[in-house]
Amino acid sequence: MASHSDTLVVFFGATAGANGGKLGSDEREIILLVWQIVDLHEKKVGKLHKCFVKPDTLELTDQCKEETGLTLEDILNADPLDKVLQQFQQSVSSEVKCLGRSSYTLLVNGPLVIRQALHPEASKKNLVLPDCFFSFLDLRKEFHKCCPNAGATQKLTLASMLDYVGLPALSEQTIGVKEVNSMVQLMLCMLAEPYNHKFSCVETVNYKFDSGTCSKTEPVDSEMVIRARGLPWQSSDQDIARFFKGLNIAKGGVALCLNAQGRRNGEALVRFINSEHRDLALERHKHHMGSRYIEVYKATGEEFLKIAGGTSNEVAQFLSKENQVIIRMRGLPFTATTQEVLSFLGPESPVTDGAEGLLFVKYPDGRPTGDAFVLFSCEEYAQNALKKHKQILGKRYIELFRSTAAEVQQVLNRYMSTPLISTLPPAPIVPVSVLPTTPFLPAASSSRDCVRLRGLPYTAGIEDILEFMGEHTADIKPHGVHMVLNQQGRPSGDAFIQMKSPDKAFLVAQKCHKKTMKDRYVEVFQCSTEEMSIVLMGGTLNRSGLSPPPCKLPCLSPPTAYAAYPTPPAILSEAALYQPPLLAAPRPQTTVHSPAHALAYYPPQPHLYMNMNMNYTAYYPSPPVSPSTVGYFAAPPGAMAAASLAAQAHPAAAAASSVLPQPGSLVRMQGLPFNTGVKDILSFFQGYQPELDGVP
């Protein structure tokens, strides 16, 4: 007998689309429900009920018509799903009461009708299902327990189970009636001798999704994780759980993915309680969330931990409060205090535990990022807070939207990682002197001694290009590899290579054109130094010709850590070999590195190109985009003194110049007031003799 009920309700449903093993996979509505009560104690069978359901979309697929034999006339005058469910509850409750019983449990042949059809449809239509639909017994699993030699649970069918116990298959009955009668006969056989089976393995459907935290050390089975793509950017973990309604998601099992700017990218990783629920989730590929269809793919436990796993005690303490609604605030003034934020939210949306329910996101050096997370004890308070979306705090409008525990972990992990993108060469390099070389960007000429690579994989680095060029690598000029970035600082898929002669460039273009790199073919064209220079200075080169850069200020492709002008031997600080992170770069600090950690300039030798990954990049002048590194232009020897003296005038200038000690009279000033003029800057550097026209 069932663990908590002496009455079972044998239940069957069909949809307007695919049925059987694909029930619910095509997102079609329910059009038929059939049920019958069985008293386990007395082994009595009640009346069979069959109800048609009128869907919102009056359309039956050809597959449905063929499998069920139903037509539009059968469902045209039927009641909608909510009324049919009311009839079901009233009918079953009345019969159970007549039998002298107090409770009942659903019995279905496979979980699809409950998990994949009924719950998703009720969720989309905002229907509240009766409690009886949140627990059920699966006849196939019960039969497998009763007769373990009958075969795997997934392969069991009503016909094969009836045949195994020696019962004849029913025929010449309508859809639904045949299935319910077969299930009743099979169940009565299992209750009788010699089986005397007890129905006890009740499955449940989660009422709601429980948020929580996940440790990076927690094992996560890859057979339980999926990736959902194409989500609306404002989707919360509850919205995603609602999309997968009927399937049980593990506690804290929704991790929203963020892009490089810390914003949601429309993807999420979802962890289910077992592989069965994960497989059912994959059947919802291209189901809809509102007007958008969502793609569902397999993912790995490692990917889930990378997004949702956290190690911060501060985050763990913040998220330790149960049943809290999390709101993310973005765009806060950097000077905003806890009290100002609490006042902004107002008394109608009190924060849980006051200041303890507010978590500011900061950079590793303690500077605020403008982000914060807030805890609310109930949905009403959270809704009141969301009404403040885009209202003004100080002089800035504040964005508010729902968040998740996994997003808190991910944001904190991203901002607290330093550096986020490391370009430090993997192997230590012995300090050596810089040998005299030719400039990286020679005077513009029409000599076609360069090649352009177009269509590179975005993950391609210097090593991949050298491997791609093969034996022609020996013909590359020293420091002749130039990766081109877009204005967001990301690889554009283009690169320029300076060859030793036009003949060498022609040969490379002939031999390497449309050769494959990482499953992509790369186009290789011969071009001139002039064309290369224009692109590296911010212009464009396409089939229609050259477009000049938006600003004619000179700009080098590689960082000046590899300056081309002859210079005396010098040592680079370790920080000089890091490009600033995309997100959370703290302002450079003036530090003194010990010689043991110093790294040298690279000599212009071909075999060292392999260690220069991501250091050859195109920097754009200002405007349109300010350079993101220190030290831009090479300068004649002896100009170092002016920069050193100027650096002493202000800590910001010292930070800009000390990171990259090199000959040069150019310093970068950050944090200037917007109304600062040239006279103000010259006055600031009074006594240091800046050059005429030296303030761009």
N, C-alpha and C positions, 0 to 999 in steps of 0.2 A: 504493500500500500504506500501511497505517497507519504512523504515525511510530515506534511502538515495538512493533508486533505484526504477525505475519503471519496471525493467526487472529482472526476476528470471530465473536461469538456473537449471532445475531439473537434479540432478546428481546421478549416481549409479556406484558402483564398486564391483568387485568380485576378490577373490584371488585363488591361486592354492591349498589352504587348506580349513580350516573351513570357512563357511560364515554364514549369518544370525546374530544371537546374539553373536556368537563367532568369528566374523570377526576380523582378526588381532591377535588373541590370540596365534596362533601357528607360528607366524613370517613368514608366507608364502608371496610370492610376488604377486603383482597385475597382473591379466591376462586379465581383461576386464573392459572397461570404456564405459558408455552409458550416453548421455545427450540430453536435449531438452530445447529450449528457450520458455518462456511464457512472453508476453507483458501484464503487469498488467493493463495498462491504456486502451488499446484496447481489452484486453482479447483474444489476438491472440496467436496461438501455432505455433512455428517454426518447422523446419525439425528435425527428430530424427536421432541422430548420434550414431553409434556403432563401437567401435574400439577394436580389440584384442591387447594385450600387450605381447611381448615376454620376459619371465623372464630369469634371468641369469642361473637358474637351471631348465632345461626342465624336469619337473616332476610334475604330478598332483596326488593328493591323491585320494583314492577311494571315500572318502566323497565328494570331489570336483566334481568328475565325476558323482556321483549320483545326487548331488544337482543341478549342472549346465548343465549337459548333454554335456559338452565340452570334446574334445579329444586333444591329442598332435598335431594332424594334423591342428587343428584350429589355434593354436598359433605358429606353427613352422616357418611360413613365416611372422609373425607380426613384427612391429617395437618395439624397446625397449621403456621403460617408458619415457625417456627424449624427444624422438621424438614425441610420442603420446601426451604428454603434450603441445608441441609446436603446434601440429595440433589443439588441443583443443582451445588454446588461440587464434590462428589465425581465426579459424572457428567462435567462439563466438564473437570476436571483430568485424568481418565482418558483422555478422547478426545484432548485436546490432546497428552498424552504419547505416545499411539499414533501421532499424526501427526508426531511428532518435533519438536514446537514447545515453546516454554518459557513463552509468555505469550499472553494473549488480551484482547480489548476488546469490551465490549457495544455493540451497534448497535440503536437504538430509533427508532421513528417518532414523534419529538417527545419532549420531556423529561418529560412528565407522569407516566409510570409510575415513573420514578426519583425525581424531585424532589417530586411531589405525592402519591404513593401509598406507595411502598416506604419511603423515609426517614422520613416522619412516623409511619407505623405502627410501624416498628421502634423509633423513639424512644419512643413511648408505651408499648411493651411491653418496653422496656429490652433489646432485642436488639442484639447486635453484628454488624453487617453485614460480609460479606467485603470485602476491599479492592477487588475488581473492580466493586463498585457505587458507587465514588467517582470513577469516570471512565467516560465513554461517548461514542459518536458519534451524532449526530442525523442520520438519513437525509434529512430534509427540507432541512437546511442543506447537506449534502453534495451533494444533487441540485441545489440552487440554484447551487452553485459549478460543478457540471458543466454545467448547462443554465440559464444566467442569464435566458433569455427565457421560461422556463416560468411565471413569475409570482412574486408575493411569497411568501416562505417560510411565513408564517402561513396562507396560503390553499391551500397544497399538500396534497393528499390522496393516498392510495395509488392511488385510481382515476385521478386526474388525471395523476399521474406516469407510471403505466403507459400511459395513453393518449398521453402526449406522446412516449414512445419507441417507440410502436407495438406494445406488448405487450397481449394480451387480458386482461381482468379475470377473475379466478378466481371461480367460483361453486359452489354446492352443497357447501360445506365448512363444518365446524363453527367456532364462534367461537375465535379464537386460531390455529388451523391455517391458515385462509384468510389472515390477516394476515401470519403468518410466511412462508408460501410466496410471497406477493406480494412481500414485502420481499427475499427471497432472489433471486427472478427479476430484480427491478429492480436489485439490487446486482451480479449477474453481468453484466447488460446494461451497466451503467456501467463495469465493469472491461474489457469487450471493446471492439473497434473499433466506431465511430470515436472513442469517448469516452476510453478509457484513463485513467479517473479514478483518483486516489490518495486514499484515505481518510486524512485527516491532522488535521482540526480536532477534537481531543479536548476535550470539556468536563469540568470537574471539579466535585466537590461538596466543600465545605470540611469537613475533619475536625472542626474546632472553631472557635469564635469568638475572634478576636484583639482584645483590648481595646487601647485607645490614646487619644491625645488628639487634639483637633481645634482648629485655630486659627480665630479669628473672621474672619480674612482669607482663609481657604480657600474656594474656590468650591464650592458644593454644588448639584447639579442637582435641581430640584424633581420631576423625573420618576423619581427614585430613592428618594423618602422616603415613608414611611407613618406614620400615627398608630395605635397600638394602645391600646384603651381597655377598662377592666374587669379589669385585671391584679390579682392578689393583691398586697397592699401589700408583702409581704416578697419579691417576685420580684426576682431579680438579672438582670444582663445575660445571664448564661449560661442562665438559665431562659427568657428571651425568645428567645434564639438557638435554644434547643431547640424552642420552639414553632414557629419558622420553619425547622426542620431540613430540609435538602435545597436550601434557597435560600442563596446566598452573600451574607452581610452584609459591608459594608465594614469595614475595621479601625477599631475604636472607633465603630462605627456604631449603637450602642444608647445612647440618652439617656433616662434615667428623669426624669419630670417631677415637680416638687415644688410643693406648695401654698404659700400665703402664710406658713404657720407652719414651712416648711422640711421638711415631711414629704411622703412620696410620695403622689401622688393617684390612683394606679391607671392612669396613662397613661405611654406611652413613645413616643418618636420613633425610627424605625429607618431607617437608610440602607443601601440595597443597592448592589451593584457596577454594576448597569445597570437600565434600565427594564424589561427582560424579567422579571427576578427581582422587581421591584416589582409588576408586573402579576400575577405568580403569587401574590405575598403577598396581594394584594387578594382573591384567590379563597378565602383562608382566613378570610374574614369569618364570625364566629360559630362558629369552631372552638373546641374546648375545651382549657383548661389546667387539668387536674384536673377539678373539678366546675363550673368557671366557664367561660362562653363569652366569647370575646374579640372585640370589635368592631375592624375594621380599615378605616381610611379613608385617603384621599390626604392628604398634607401637603406643605409647601413647604420648600425649602432654607433659607429665611430663618428659619422656625420651628425647624429643627434647629440652626442656628448659635446661635440665641438661647438654647437650652438647653445644647448641648454645647460651644459655642465658648468658648475661654478665652484670656486674655492674661497671666495671672500667671506670672512666672518661677519663683516658689516652687512653684506647682502643677506646672509643666512639669518642674522638677527632681525633684519628688517622684514623678512618674509616669514618669520616664525609664527606670526599671528595668523590663526586659521580663519577661513571664510571671509576674507577681505577682498574688496573690489579695488583693483590697482588702476590708477590714472597716471598717464605720463604728461608732464608739462614740458614744453619746448619753447626756446626763445626768451628765457628769463634774462633780465639784466644781470650782468656779472656782479653787480653790487647788491643784488636782492638778498635780503635777510629772511630768516625763518618767519619772523613776525610779519613781515611785509607779504609773504606768500600766504600765510594763514589769513591775513586781513583781506587779501585779494579773493580768496575762496569764499569768505563770508560765513556768518553764523548758520546759514541755511545748509551748508555742506561741511559740517565739522569733521576735522581730520582725526583719525583714530589715534588716541593717546597724544594728541597735540603735536609737539615738535618731534616726538619719536616716530610718528607716522609719516614723516617727510624725509626723503633721502635725496640730497643733492649729489649730482654726478660731477666729479672733478678730475682734472688731469693729475698725473703722478706728482707734479710739483705743487699741487694744492690749488691751482687756478680753477675757477668754475667754468663749466662747459656751456651753461645755459639750459641744461636739462635737469629735471627732478622727477621723482616718482612719489606719489601720494597714496596713502591707504585710507579707504572709507569702509565703514562697518556694514553698510547696506547699499542696495541698488538705488534707493531714493536719494541718498546723499551724493552718490556718484553722478546721477543724472543732473542734480542741481549744479555740481561742479562743471559738468560738460557744457552747461549753458553759458559759461564764461569764455567759451572758445573764441579766440581772436579779440578779446577785450584787452584794454590797455593796462599795463603795470609799468609805472615809471613813464618811459617814452617808447615802449615796445609793446606790440600786441603779442599775446601768449597763445600758443596752440595747445589744446588739451584733447586727448583721445585715450581710449581704453588701452590697457597694456596687460602684460602677463608676467608671471614670475620668471619664465624663461627669457623674456625680453630684458628684464632687469639684469639677469645674469649676463646676458650677451653684451648689453651696453656697458656695464661695468668692466667686463673682461676686455672689451675693445679699448676703452679709454685708459685703462690702467696698464696696458701693455706698452712697453717702451724698449726699443723702437718697434712700431707696428710692422714696418717693412724694413728688414735689414738688408743692406747691400754690401756688408762687409765681406771681403773675399774669404773663401773657406779656409785657405791655407795661409799661414804667416809668411811674410815676405821679408827678406833680409834687406836692411836699408842700403840703398845704392844711390849714386849720383845721377842727376838728370843729364842725359846726353843732349847736345844741341839737335834740334829737329826743325823741320819746316813748320810753318803755322798750320793749324787745323783747318782754317778757312782761308785758303790762299786767295790772292787777288782774282777777281772774276775774269774768266777767260772762256773762249769758245772751244777750247781743247776738250774733246770728248774722252777724257781719261777716267770717267766715273761710270758706275752702274747703279741703277735704281732697282731695288727689290720691292715688289708690290704683292700684297696678299699674304704676308707672313702671318702665321698663327700669333695670336695676341700673347701667348705664353713664351714665344721664341726669345731667346737671349743671344748674346754674342757667341757662346759656344755652338748653338744650333746653326748660326749663320756660317761659322767657320767650317763646321762639318758639312753643311750644305754645299759650300764652294769647293770642298775637297782639295785637290792638288793646286787649285788656283789661289789658295790662301797665301802661298809664298810670294805672289805678285801684288799683294795689298801693301799700300804705303803705310809707314808707321803711323799709328793712331788714325787709320783711315776708315774705321767703321763708325757710322753715325746712325743711331736709332732715332726715329722721328716719333715724337709724342703729340697727342692732340692737346687742346687747350685745357683739358681736365687733368693733364699729366699722365695720361694712360697711353699704352702703345697704340699707334695708329695703323699698324700693319705694313708700314713702309720703312725702308732703310736705304742709306746711300753708302756706297763703298768706293773709296778712292784707290784706283789702280796705278801701277807704275807707268803705264803708257796707254795711249788710245788703242793700240793693237791688243794689249792684254784685256782691256775693257770689252772690246769687240768679241774676243774669244770667249770670255766669261758669258756674255749675253747669248752667244750662239750655243754654248754647251749646257748652260744651266737653265735656260728659259723653259718654264713649265715643268721643271723638276720638282719632285714631291718633298715636302717638309712636314712631318707630323700629320700625314693624311690630307694635306692641302697642297695643291700645286702653286708654285710661286712664279710670278712673271718677272723676268729680268730684262731691263732695257739699258742700252748705252746712253749716257747723257753727259752734259758738260759740267765743268766746275761752277759755271755761272748758275745753271739750273739748280744744282745742289745747294749752293749758297743761299739762293733766294728762298728755297723751301725751309732750310734750317733757320732762317731769320724770321720765319712766320708766314711766308707766302705759300702759295699752293701751286702744284704742278699737276695738270690733268691733260686729258686728250685734247682739250680746246686751247691749250697753251699755258703760259705762265701768268700767275696773278701776283703782283708785288705784295710784300708784307704790309700790314696796316701801319707799321711804324718803321722808319728807316734807321732807327738806332741800331748799331752793330750788336750782334748777339752770337755767342759761341755755342757750338753743339755739345762738345764735352765739357764737363766741369773744369774749372781752372785748376783743380788739383793736378791735372795733367797739362799744365801750361806749356805752350809750344815755344815760347821765347827762351833763349838760353838763360839759364839761371844757375846760381851756385847751388851746391848740394844743400838740401833742406829736408826737414822732417815734418811729416803731417801728423797732426793729432789724430787720435782714434776717431773722434767725432767727425772729422772731415770726410771720412769714407762712408758716412751715413747720409742718405737723402732724408729730408724731413718726412715723417709719416703723413699719410693722407688725412688722418683724423686728429690724433691727440699729441701733436708735437709740442712739448714744452718749449718756452723760449730758451735759446742757447744760454748756458751759464759759463762764466769765466772760470775755467778750471785749469789746473796745471797738471799735465800728465807726466808720469815718470818715464824715463827713457825705455824702461822695460816694456811699456805698452805702446811705444811709438811705432808707426808704420811709415814706410818710405814712399817717395815718388816711384812710379813705375817707369822703368827704362823703356824706350821705344823698341822693344824686341818682339817679333811676332809671337813667340811662344808664351808671352805673358798676356796676350789678348784673352786667353781662356779664363783669366781671373778678373776680368773687367765687366762682368755681367751687370747690366742696369746702370752703368756709370756713363755710358755714351748716350746722352739724351739731349733733346732740343729744348732750349730755354727761350721763352718768349720775352721780348722787352716790355716795358711798361709805358703806355698801354699796348695791347689789350689785357695782358695778364702779367702781374708782377712776378719776377723770378722768385722761386721758392728755395733757392740755395744761397750761400754766401760766396763772395768772391766771383765776379763775373768776367772781368776783362783783364787780360795780361797788361802789364805796364813795364816801362823800362826799369832796369835795375836802379836802385837808389831812391825810388819813390816810396819806400816803405816807411820812412821816418814820419812823413806827414800823416799817414794813416794811423801810426802808432800813437802820435801825440793827440790826434783827434779822438782816438778811442778812449784816452784817459779823461776826456771832457765829460763823458756820460757813460753809465754802465751799459746802456743799450748799445751804444757804439762799440764799447769794449767787447760785448758779447759777439757782435757781428764780425769783428775783426780778429778776435783771438782764436775763434774756431779754426780758421784757416790762415795761419801765418804765412804770408807770401808777399813778394814784391807787388805793390799796387797802391795807387793813391785813392782808390774808390772805396767809400764806406757806405753802408746802408743804414738809414735811420728809420726806426719803427715807432709807431705811436704818436706821430706828429698831429697836432690839431689840424682840422680840415681847412681852416682859414690861414694856415701858415704860408707866408710868402718867401721869395728868394732873399729879401733883405733880412728876414728873421733868421734864416738859416746861416747867412753870412755873419750875422751878429753873434750867433751861437758859437761859430768857429773862429771868432775874432782872435788873431794872434797866431793862427796856424797856416795862413797864406794859402787859401784854396785857389785853384786855378780859375782863370776867367772862363765863363760858360761851363763851369764844372758842376753846376747844380741843375740836373735834368728835371 
